[in-house]
Amino acid sequence: MTSAAEVDLAVSVGSVRLPNPVMPASGTAGHGTELGAYVDLGGLGAVVVKSLAATPWPGNPPLRVHQTPAGMINSVGLQGPGVERWLVDDLPGLLATGARVVASIWGRSVDEYRAAADLLAEAPPGVVAVEVNLSCPNVSGHGIFAQSAPDSAAVIAATAGCGRPRWAKLTPLVTDITEVAGAVLDAGAEALTVANTVPGLAIDVETRRSHLGGGMGGLSGPAIHPIAVRAVYECRAAHPDAAIVGVGGIARGVDAVEMLLAGADAVQVGTATFADPRACAVVLDELAAWCRAHDVPRVADLTGGAHDPDR
């Protein structure tokens, strides 16, 4: 059995080197140090903050979150202070924890994405990457950019002004996710975040109305885990040299192992954090324990293992 000291948890997501592969998913850990009372933020691979627009955004009306039999459905609507206020009010405290920070941005148009990215150009080096959220289903307007390869590519090309690696967050709600993945990689994305929530609806049978103030929302949690694993697997098969961050229904160490074997270089923990704010640390500890029990000395060696024809 591999000893704890022998397990190398370090991974790379493109050019970004991380001490381990576990981070909170955007939208589940707040804009700053909200999880700091429960988890050593500096001990995680990175902290991905809630998606930010160039300007403040109020989000959707309540109720915003509703539990489902195998996860939850949300219609938060990307509430946030805007990039400028975040840089002043939230980022310094987050960096003070020793966390590596991945900023997440969104927009309703290519120009809005460009504006948000440009505002991050002068961010401190502790902001190691920018996740470009192309796939949130909770805002009216353009729709889901990641359902169109040309639209997704246009956004990625427009966000180069952030001056750091970009991770394109995709939706599984497409006929061929590998086509969109190829388009954003060709446009300059250094990594793929696969995948976002699946649009859904939960109806209160007493009121005969949606449980959520915004109507439809994004389904997440264990219900979508096999969908996310499939999407990661397909992206790795089609783009073997791409950096991939897997997200969707990861609540245990074995969930992370499965996602890594499908082809992810790192993983994000989302819905599980709502049930247990220590979830990221739990997943990381269980992942390390799994590696020890299975004589895996380097967690990076798991990536793409399900594609190995000799296994």
N, C-alpha and C positions, 0 to 999 in steps of 0.2 A: 504493500500500500504506500502511496506517495505521502510524504509528511507535509504538514502545513507549510513548513519553511521552503519546501521544494516547489510548491505551486506558484507559478508565475501568472499573475492575473492581468498583466499589462496587455493592452491591445492598441491597435492603430485604426483610426477611421480616416482613411486617406492620409493626409499629412499631419493630422492631429493625433498626438500620442496621449493615451489616457492610462492611468494607473490600474484601472479595471474596467469591465465593459458595462457596468450598471449605472443608469441615470434615470431620473424621473422624466416622464413624458410631459411635453408642453401642455399647459392648462391644468395640471394636476398638482403643482407644487407652488403656485402663486408666482408673484413677480420678483420676490426677494428671498428673505430668510424664513418664510413661513414654516418650513419643515425643520428648522434648525433646533427646535426644542426636542425633537425626536430622533434625528439622524445627524451624524457628523457630515455636514455637507462637503467639507474638504476631503472626506474619505470616499466619496462617490467618484465614479469615473468623470462625471460632469453634472452640472445642474442645467436643465433646459427650462427656461422660464416661459411663462404664459405668453402667447402671441401678442405682439404689439403692433399697432398701426403708427403711422407718422404722427397722428394727432390723437387726442383722447377720444374714447369711444364708450358709450354707456352700456352696450350690451342689450340683451333681450329682457322682457318683463318676467317676473316670477310666475310660477315656479320654474326653476332652472334645471333641477336634477330630480330624476325619479328612478327608484330602484326597480330592476327587472329580475325575472327568475334566474338569469345567468349573467348578471352585470348591472349596468345602469344605462339610462338614456339621458342625454343632457341637451339643453338649448341655452347655454350661457351667452352665446353671441359675441364672444371675443371682447368682453369688457376690459378696458385697460387705460392707463394714464397717458399713453403715447410715448414714443421713444425719448423725447427730450426730458420729460419729467422722470422717466425710469432711470435715465443716466444719472440724474441728480439725486433722486430720492431713494431708489432701491438698490442700484448696482453697487455703490460703495460698501454697504453693509454686507452684501452677498460676497463680494470679493474678499472682505476682511475675514471671512470664515476659512479662506484658503481654497474655495471652490473654483473649479474651472467652469466658466459660464458659456452656455450656448444661447444666444439671443434668438428668439423666434419672431418673425415678422409676417404681416398679412396686409392685404389691400383689396379694394374692390375694382381696381384697374391697374394696368401696368405702371402708370405714372405714380399711383399711390404706393405700390411696392418699391419703386425706384426712390421715392422720397424717404420711406422708412429706412431703406438700406443706406442711403447717403448720410442720414443722421448718425449711423453707427460707425462712420469712417474714422472718427476721432475717439472711439471707445478705447479704454485701456486694453493692454494685451491679454489681460485675464479673460476677456471675451474671445474665446478660442475659435468660435465658428458661428455662423448664422444659419439657422434653420428657416427655410423659406416655406411657409405653410401655404401650399397650393390647394389644400383639400378640405378645408372646414366646411361642413354642410349647413351651418347655423346662421348664415348671414344672407339676406336677400340682396339682389343686385345682379352681378355678373353670373353667379352660379359657381360651380366647383371648377376652378381653372385646371386642375389635374385630370379632368375628363377630356381634355383636348391637348394633344401633343404640341401643336403649334403655339397655343396660348401659354402652355407651361414653359416652353422654350423661350418665349418672348419675355416672360417674367424673370427667368433665370438670367438671361442676357442683360436685363435692365438693372439687376441688383448687384452688379459687379462693383459698384461704388463703395460697398461696405468694406472692401479691402481685406477680406479674410475668407476662409473656405466656406462654401455654401452647401447646405444639405437640403435637398428638395424633398418635401414631405408629400407623399403621393396617396391617392385613394385606391382602395381595391375595387371600387364600383366602376370598373371599365371592362370592355371586352378583352383588351390585351394590355396589361400593365407594363409589359416589357417595351412596348412601343413608346409609351410616355417616358419610361425610364431612359431609353436611348436618346430621346429628344432632349431631356434636361441635362444628361451627361454631355452630349455634344454641345450644348449651349453654355457649359461652364460649371455645372454642379460638380462638386468633388465627391459627394456622397448622396445616397438615397435613404430617406427615412420611410420605411414601409411597415405598416400603413396606418392611415387615419381611421376614424370611426366609420360605421356604416349607417346611412340615414334610416331612421325608423320612426315609428309612431306608437305611443301608448295612450289608450283612451280610458278615461274614468267612466265606468259603466253606469254610475249613478247620475253624474252630471251630463253624460254623453258628449263630453268635450275632452280635448287633449289634457293630459296631466300637466303638460308644460305650457308656460305662458307664451312661448314662441311657436307653439304648434308642434311641428315635427322636430326631431333632434337627432343626435348622433349616438348610436348604440355602441357600447364598448364593454370590455370585460371578457370573461371566459367564453361567452357566446361567439365572439368573433376570432378567438385564438386560432382555430384551424384555417380560417380564411386568411389571416395574416401570415401564418406559416407557409401556406400555399403561395402567397404573393411574393414572399421573400425567396422561396425556393425557385420560382419562375424567374425572378430578377437575377439571381445568382447564375442560373443555367444560361440565361441569355446574355448576361454581361459579367463574365467570370472575373474580370479585373476591377469591377466597381467596388467601392466601399458601400456597405449597407448597414443601416441601423434598423433592427427589427423591433416592432412595437405592436401590441395587441393581445390582451388577455394574459399577460405575464404576472403571475402572483406567487410562484414558487421557483425554487432553483431549477427543478426539472423543466419548467416552462422555458426558462432561459437557455438551458442546454438544447432543447428541441429547436429553438429559434436559431441558435448558433449553428447547429448541424444543418439546418435548412439553408444557411448561407450568410447569416448576419455576422458582422464583425463586433457589434455591440448591441445592447438592448435597452429599451426604455420601459419603465414600470409606470402604469397610469391608474386605472380604476382601482386596483388593489390598495392604493394609497388612501383612498377615501374611507375604506374599511379599517385600515391600519396605517397610520402615518409613518410607521417604521418599515413599511413594505420593501423599500429599496434595499435597506440594510439586511433584511431577512433574505431576500433573493440573493444578494451577494454572498452572505454567509453560507447559504445552502448550495450555491454554485461551487464555492470553494470546497465544501465538504464532498460534493459529488465528484469533483475532480480528484480529490484525495482517495476516495473509495474506489475509483475506476482507474487509478494510476495514470492520470492525465497531468503531466508536469507543467504544461503551458495551455492556458485556456484558449489562446489564439489557434491552437491546433484543432480545436473543435469546428472552426468555421468551415462550412461546406462539406462536413464529413458525410452527410447523407448523399452526396453526389459521387462519392468514391466508389468506383466500380469493383474494387477489390475487397470491399467490406461485406 
